[in-house]
Amino acid sequence: MARRLLVLIAVVAGLTLGWWSWLLFAPVGPTGTVTLTVHRGDTFAQVTAALQRLGLLRSRWWFEQLARWHRLPQRLRAGIYRIPTPIALWRLVRWLTETRPELIRLTVWEGMMAREIAERVERLGLGSAERFMDIVRNPEGKVTVPFPWRGDLEGVLFPATYSLPPLRPGEEAYIVQQMVNAFARRFWLPYRDDIVRSPFSLRELVTIASLVQWEVKLDEERPVVAGVILNRLRRRMRLEIDATVLYALGQRKRRVLYRDLQVNSPYNTYRYAGLPPGPICSPGLASLLAALRPAQVPYLFYVARGDGSHIFSRTYAEHLQAVAAYRRWREQRRHDATP
């Protein structure tokens, strides 16, 4: 009797050990990779449920015990995990603990308009372009702005590459906040004393910088163009900057036509004197510094050469000569391109 009991105990122990081994060490899942998406703010219970749906857990209870032993709930980061499968439970826990997940890279180029950024956010699956723009236009109560600013956030969505976790619907404010924080970190905080001493408000400085950003390709010309803008403002001359017309039209194109100049918008600096109501794009640091520290120049006019640089003029007569030279260059180029 005792011998039979020992045999029974041994069999039960063997089966139990085999079952535990199967749960912990037997690989599960298809051959290849399985993608686990952990959204910002997801709880450990949500992640566990996602792993179950992916068919990677034979036992949720055992996974939770191993995960807590390895402090996975505290170490798991939001992101995209490409899990190599099939994979054993113990290896899955260790892999999730040690692996740095992929993030979504959102690149905001210098000179992008807020609506263009919003479209990119939507294309990357990070949120709704419409909700993003609603936050940009009406940020109060949705975004913390750590610098003196009133109105919409066009211009302070700092151009950079942002590595963002996957987001749940309705979290567009998180993205806007990252961009506003980057503006504060890269421009407002390092140059705050100079900004406060400037005769312009921060919003006016960023507006000038956005005009410079759109108009100028060469960094060395940015302070010069900022100086031209300042000279025209001092003389109460209309700025007559093509970029403001394009912003009013909501378009990007190489040439501004005469009929475009008739658009009735406070952003149209051909029709209205002074600065436009706000920035027209997200300027880079070089343009922001150009607005903050414009060159002391005698110029009142400039025109593109066609190679990315500009011809600067003191008088309107000189400017007309420069415009004529540019038109001759354009016609010659068109003629040379004709077979």
C-alpha positions, 0 to 999 in steps of 0.5 A: 500500500505504501509503495503504491502511494509513493508511486502515485505521488511520484506520478502526480509530481512528475505530471505536475512538473511536466505541466509546469515545464510546459507552461514555462518553457514550451514555446508558443506562437507562430513562426516569425514575429508578433507585434505588441503595441503598448500605448501611452498610459496602458495599464499592465492588465491591458498589456497582459490582455493584449498578449492573451489576444495575440496567443502568447500566454498559456497561463495569465496567472503564471505570466503575472507571477513571473512578470512581478518577480522581474518587476516588468510592470514597473519597467515596461515602456510604451512603444511597439514590440516586435516579439520573436516567436515562438517564444517560451513564457519565461523568455517572453517576460525576460525579453519584455523586461530587457527590450527597448521598444520602437517609438514613432518618429514624427519629424517637423521640418523648419517652415511647416505650417501647423495644418501640415504638422497635423496632417503628418500626425494623422498619417502616422496614426498618432491622432486626428488632424482635426483634433490636433488643429483644434488644440493649436487654435484653442490651447487654453485648458488643453496645453500648458504654455510655459512662456508669455503667449496669447492666441493660437500656437502656430509658430511655437510647434518647434521643428525637430524629430520627436520620438513618440509612443503609440497614443490612444485616440484623443491624446493629440494634446500630448503631442502639442505639449511636447512641441511647445516644451521643445520651443521653451527648452530651445529658445525661450529659456536660453534667450529669455533675457534678450527676448524680454529686452526686445522691443517686440513681444515674443509673439511678434518675434516669432512672427518675424522669424516665421517670415524669415523662415519662409522667405530665406534658404541661406542661414547667413541671409536670415539676419539680413532679411530680418533687418529689412523687415525691421527697417520697413516696419520702422518706416511704416511701409507695408512688408509685401511678403509673398509668404504671407499671401500664401499662408492666407491662401493656405497654399504652397507654390513657387510663384505668387500671381497678381490675383493672389495679392487681392486676397482679403486677409489680415495676413496679406501684407500687401494689403495691410501694414505692419506684422500679420496677426501671428506666425505663419509657420514653425521657424527654426532656431536660426530664424528665431535668432535672426529675428531676435538679433537682426542685422543692422543694414540699410536695405529696404528691399530684396528679391530672389536671385534664383539660386537661393540667395537674394539681391538686397537694395536700398532704394526702389529704383535699385530694387526694380533693377534687381527685379528686372535682372531676376526676370531676365535670368528666369526667361533665359533659363526657360529658353535654355530648357526649351528643346 
